[in-house]
Amino acid sequence: MTRPRCWTAGAVRVAVAAVAVAGTTVLAGCDDEEGSGRADPPEVSVAEGEFDPDVPTWTVGSTLLTPDASYDLGTEVLAYVRTSVGIVFVAEYEEFVYSWTGGEPVKIGETGFGGQMLYGDPESPYVGWRQRFGGGARVVVYDQRQGRRVLEEKRSSELVAIDGKDVYLRYAVLKVGVRRIGRPGTERVEERVVAAQDGVRAFNTDTGMLVGPDQESARPLDVRDDPTDAVFSPDGRWVIVNDGGLEVFDVGTGERHELEYDGDPQAGGFEWLDTDTFLAQGTRDFTSLSLLECVVSEATCRLITEVPIDWEHGPLVAFADGTSLWATFN
């Protein structure tokens, strides 16, 4: 049994009890040329039960927080994503990738800084990133429940999205393909796809953002700006785009639904907690970061937390979208 490094304030809503699972493989964060993973596999702590998907999370420095609990991860977090069993994060300064499921963080890889560093699906145990390899990089996908890599794409490619067992990859000349975990081969899909959820896809085209099973039959969204990515609700009914506002779009009609918040109007959604609730992030005069919880059926948002920040001295703050908000040079 691994003892979680955490303390609680109120009811703990994130599972932290851990059990040791032997016989799984964890690959160290080094170049594949060095033969990582050949030694006897270490024991891996896997959370007993799954993280509650309804609980908002964020990190400040080395601490993972929820409204009711705090967990010390031992190193500053640059970016992270949630899976169905824990979180996977990139450490500041060293850029190693770690898996955390309630015990000690386990190093599982290494990635480069910039943009979206991690991709995951909160309803599955899979997470992916671009692993450094020689003078370049390759895409790897890690199963956090089993504690091992389940896919490595050696061709030059970038991650687009992970939807269950489907891994969307962008190759040279904007070609996009889907690799299904556990099956050989790649399925070619439209090159403009930027997000997917249970067969519904979002396409960033020259004429705007479209949603549907394929680009030919996809429906345009009533967007104001030129969004480049999207996040579907778990049931595929709603989609958030980085359109610079507190709003969602009806996948069936393409219509915009705006939500009210008596505060910073610059916040934008990035993660769904359930089929009716999403999280949004914003900033107030660039001196603090705001985390909001928005309920679509009520058309309102409320402030969960506001973190004062300092451009020079931090703290480093991250939300569960795999993107680094910024790094300080302290």
N, C-alpha and C positions, 0 to 999 in steps of 0.2 A: 504494500500500500504506500502510495506517495503522498506526502503531506502537502496540501496546497499552500502556497505562499499568499495568503489573503487575509483580510479582516473585513468584517461586515458591519453595516450600520442599518439596523432594521431587518426586515425579512429578506433573505437571500433568494433571488429569483433566477440565479444562474447556477447550473449544476457544477459542483466542484469536486464531488467525491470521485476518486480515481481508482482504477484497478490496473494492475500490471498485466500486460499482454505480451507473452513471449512469442518468439518465432516470426516476428515481423521485421521488415528491412527498412532502415532509415539511412538515406544516403547523405554523407557529409557535404558541407558547402564548399566543394573544391572542384577543380576542372575534372570533367569526366575522363580525361586522358590519364588521370592519376589512379583510376580504378576504384573510385569511391564505392562503398557498399560491398566489397568483396570479403571483408572481415565478418566474424560472427555478428549477427544482428543484435543490437542492444534491446533491452526491454523498453517498451513504449507505454507511457501513461495515456490511457484513453478515458474520456469522461464517461461516468456511469449515467446513462440517460443522455438526453440532448439538451442543448442550450435552448432556453425558452425563446422562440422567435418573436414574441411580442415585446421583449425588453429592449429599450434603446441602450446602445453602448457608445462609448467614445474613449479616447485615450488622452492623457495629459502627461507628457514626459514618459516615465516608465510605468505609469499606472493605468490599468484598464478600469473604467468606471461604468456603473449602471446607476439608476436612481436610488438603489438600495444597497449597493455593495462596491467595494474597491479591491483590486487585485494587483499585487506587485509583480510585474513581468521581469524585473531585474535589469532591463536595459531600455533606453528611450526608443519609442516606437515612431518610425518614419511614416509607415503606411500599413493598413491591415484590412482584411476581409473576414467575414463570418462564414462558417460552414454549419452543417447540421450538428456538429459535435464539438466545435470550439472556434478558435480564431487562428489565422495564420498571419504573421506580421513580418515586416522588414525592419531591422534594427538601424537606428541612426548611426552615422559614422562608419560602421563596418559593412552595411548593406547585405548582411546575411539574412536568410529567410528562416523563420522559426515557426514551429507548430506548438500551440498551447491548448491543452484540454483540461486544465485544472491542476496540474502538477508543475514540475519544472519545465520551462520551455525547451524544446528539442530542436537543434539546428538541422535543417533539412535541405538547404541549398544556398545559393547566392545569386543576386540579381544586380542590375545596373540602376542607377538613379535616373529619375525623370518620368514625368507623365503618370499614366496608370501603371503601377508596378506589380499589382496582383489582380487576378480575376478569380471569382468564385461564384458559387450558387448556394445561398443560405439554406436551401431545401435539400442539398446533397452534401456528401463529404468531400467533394472535389475542389481543388484550388490549383491554379496554374500561374506560371511566370516564365520569363526568359532567363534561362540559366547561362551564366558565362561558360564559354567553351573555347579554349585556345584564344585566338584573336577575335572571335565572334561570339555568337550565342545560339542556343537552341531552346525550343519551348518544351517544358516539362509540366506534367500534371500529376499531382500528389493526392492520394486517397488518405485523408486524415483519420478515418476510422480504422483502416488496416495498417497505417503507418508505413506506407511504401509508395513509390512512384508507379503509376499505372500507364503512363504514356510518355514517350519522348519523340519529338519531331525534329529530326536532324536536318531537314531542309531549311533554308532561310525562310523564316516565317514569323508572324506576330500573332498574338492572341487577340481575338475580337470579342468572344463571349464564351461562357460555359453555361449550358442549359441541361441540367441533369447529367447524363452520360455523353451528351453531344458537346464536342469541343470545336468551336469555330476558329479557323485559322486563316490569316491573310498571307498569301504568298507573293512572289514577285509579280509585277505588272497588275497589281490590284486583284488578282484571282483569290477567291475565298472558297474554302472547302470545309467540310464537316468530318471530323474523325470521331467515331463512336467508341468509347472506352470498352475494351474487351473484344472488339471486332476489327478485322483488317480492312484496309482500303480507305479511300477518301471520297466523299460525295461532293460534287461541284455544286455550288449555290451562287446566287446573284452576288456580284462583287460589291454592291452597295450596302449589304447587310451590316448593321452595327449592334443589334441586340436580338435576343430570341427568348421565347417562353412557350413551351409546350406546343410547338408548331406554328406559333405566331411570330412574325419577324418584323423588325423595324429597318427601313432602308433610308439612307441619307442620299438623296438624289439632287440633281441640279435644279429641280423644280420644288424641292422641299422634302420634309420628312413624310414617309409613307409607312403604313402598317398593314400587314396581311400575311397570308401563308406564302405568297410569292409576290415579286415586284409587279408583275403584270396585272394582278387582281387587287393589289394593295390600295388602301384608301388614304388620301392625303389628310394630314393633321392641320388644324387651324393654328399654325405657329406664327409668331410675329417676327422672330429673328431667324438665324441660320444654325439650328442646333446640330451637333455632331454625334450625340449619343442618346441613349434612351434606357429606361428601366421599367419593365412591365410589373404590374401587380401579380401576386401568386396565381390568381385565377385568370389572368390575361385580359381582364375587362378594361383596366386603366393602364396608361403609360405616362411616365414622367419624361420630359426632355429637358436638356440644359438650355432653356429658353429665357432664363433670367427672371423667373417669377414664381409665385406660389400658386401653381395650377397643375391640373392633370388633364389628360385628353381621353375621351371615350374611344376605345379601339374600334367599336362597331360603327360609330358615326363620324369620328374624327373631330368632334366638337370639343371646344375648350371649356373647362370648368374651373373657375378661379376661386381661391380660398382666401379668407380674410385673416389678417393678423395686425394687431394694433402695435406695430413696432417697425423693425427694419424691413423695408419693402424689397431689398435686394437678395433676400434668401431664395434658395432653389432646392427642390427635392432631389434625393439621391438614393434612398433605400426604403423598401416596403417592410413594415412590421407584420401586417396581415392584409387581407383583401380590401380593407377600407382605411388603413392608416399608413402613413409614410413619414419619414424623417426628412427634414430640410436643414440646410446650413446657411448661415449668412454672416455678415460682419457689420459692426457699428463703427463707422468712421475709422475703420482699420485699426482700432485699438482693442477690440474684443471679438471673439467668435461666438455665435449664437447657434444652439441646437434646438430645433423646433419639432414638435409632434403635431401632425396635421391629420384631421379626420375628414375624409371626402364627403360622407353623408351629412356631416354637420357644416361643411364648407368653412371650417375655422382651423386655426393653428394656435398652439400655446407654447410658451417658452419652457424648455426643460432645464437648460443650463446656459450660462454665459461665462466664457473664460477670458479674463483680461490677458492680453498678449503684448509682448515687446519685440519689435523687429530684430533687435540685437541680442537680447538675452533670453528670449523664449517666454513661456515654455512651448515646446513643440506639441501641437494638438493634431489629432487625426480622427476621422470618422470612417465608418466601415464601407468605403467605396474603393479601396485599393489605391487611392491617390494621395500623394504627399501634398498637404496644403502649402507648406513652405518649411524650409530648414533655416535655422538661425546659425550664426557663425560664432557662437559663444565657446 
